[in-house]
Amino acid sequence: MATPSPDISSGNLISQQTTSFDAATYVQQTAQLLNLSIPPEHMASVVENFERIQAVAQPVLDFPLPDTLEAAPRFEP
């Protein structure tokens, strides 16, 4: 799993991805933490799905947010 590193060059602490996501390691370690047994014949499919999830989520994670952004107390569409 990628380890975020703080970007302090501009005076803020924005996490940035410094390494690539290793889906196989993530699945194995998470399964172990959850005491979840994934049969060997299904492991490749599970890893492939987590790679897809990461690919879909990456544009959202990469989207820059201004330092002045405040969380809304209530969502209003």
Number of C-alpha atoms within 10 A of each C-alpha: 14 13 12 12 13 13 12 10 8 7 8 10 12 16 14 14 15 11 11 9 16 14 20 17 12 15 17 16 14 12 13 12 9 8 9 11 10 13 8 8 8 9 15 11 11 16 18 13 13 17 16 13 12 15 12 11 11 12 10 9 13 11 7 9 9 7 10 6 7 7 7 7 6 6 6 5 3
